[in-house]
Amino acid sequence: MINQSERSRAYVWFVVALLTLAYVLSFVDRQILSLLVGPIRRDLGIGDTQMSLLMGLSFALFYTVCGIPLARWADTRSRRGLIVFGVLAWSLATAACGLAQHYAQMFLARIGVGVGEAALSPAAYSLIADTVPQQQRATAISIYSMGISLGSGIAYLLGGLIIEFASARGDLVLPLLGAIRPWQTVFLVLGGIGVLFALLLLAIREPPRSAERAARLPFAAVLAELRANKRVLAAHHFGFGLIALASYAGSAWLPSFFIRVHGWSPAKVGMIYGVVVTIFGVLGVVGAGAIADRLQRRGVSDATMRLGLWSALLAIPCVIALLRVHSDVAATFWLIPVVLLMAAPFGVAAAGVQEIVPPAMRAQASAIYLFVINLVGLGLGPTCVAVLTETVFADDRAVGQSLMIVCVIAFAGAAALLGWGLAPFRLSYARQAAGRPG
């Protein structure tokens, strides 16, 4: 027979699994655009810079702005209800992308995706922190964070297959909607899947909050805690934000790099890039979380920051090699460590936030972290590459050179910031472990 303790452990990881699937779905909806650059540019009559705004700023601006008030809600009210609402909202907005006939309509629909997805991660981090034992928290949050890699990989894999399937059959004619292009079909399918998945999330029970979390922390106290930790939070958020800039730049434009420079078809990109991202992105983020937990058990309190620092330094030569080799085999080989190292920091980064702030403000602190990394990473990463390609090089095939410049600068800056933040991170960690306020 299964005892109560085993049931409890099973439920804990069931919650983590459902939240991870929600995160996977969010990244499928977020990243699918990077595989659809060609047909969307053609049908909407836009260039790389306008396309980058759809992939980045239109989503990131409202994702970040809405994240903080929604996190305030998550720290005091139903986190499950907030997540269900968010999944429904971004799924409907994703479907609206499939109905867009003009650039402005697509831009507004992408804003809707950002608003809906803003509800997920702060509430999910808070749920995990209240559900999973502290000694397994970095691993659990890293498993949740592997949704980034799984979602991106699935976006490329399924996106490539759907595009190939739909393109072979031409436009789809639907009642009331008329002719639907293959890229629009992708968005409509994903939106429908999301609406159905939202119903599964009702299986999550809202966990009881600890006594410290149960009381609403005054906003003045939140600001005071942030000021007390300003150096470590600045180093942490902007350091990981620069890693996110490189990662989002790569996610947005590596498919186009393989299509324009290596001559791959979208289906081939979806298969190869999708498999690499799914396998090695997951290994990177989950492996880094497991390593951080092990190091912390050995007394390395700044392990989550160190993993980010090591990843940034190791990624620099790998990115240069990936973007300079000429053969398909060599490019695929170097893609593996690049994907692994780009993914590795995101679980430990989120776990680190939970370790240096009081439990009563974890969701709000997570929202501020997400505000920075998404505004810096998603808001700037894709656009920096597009602007360099269009205005400096004025050549679509120069996208690899643009990517290399952006990624190397971002990773170097990230390493400097994270190294600078190690000592204050240890101080903040010790203060929270001792139960002392900032």
Secondary structure, DSSP 8 states (H G I E B T S, - for coil): ---HHHHHHHHHHHHHHHHHHHHHHHHHHHHGGGGSHHHHHHHHT--HHHHHHHHTHHHHHHHHHHHHHHHHHHTTS-HHHHHHHHHHHHHHHHHHHTT--SHHHHHHHHHHHHHHHTTHHHHHHHHHHHHS-GGGHHHHHHHHHTHHHHHHHHHHHHHHHHHHHHHHH--EEETTTEEE-HHHHHHHHHHHHHHHHHHHGGG-------HHHHS---HHHHHHHHHHTHHHHHHHHHHHHHHHHHHHHHHHHHHHHHHHTS---HHHHHHHHHHHIIIIIHHHHHHHHHHHHHHHHTT-TTHHHHHHHHHHHHHHHHHHHHHH--SHHHHHHHHHHHHHHHHTHHHHHHHHHHHSS-GGGHHHHHHHHHHHHIIIIIHHHHHHHHHIIIIII--GGGHHHHHHHHHHHHHHHHHHHHHHTHHHHHHHHHHHHTT---
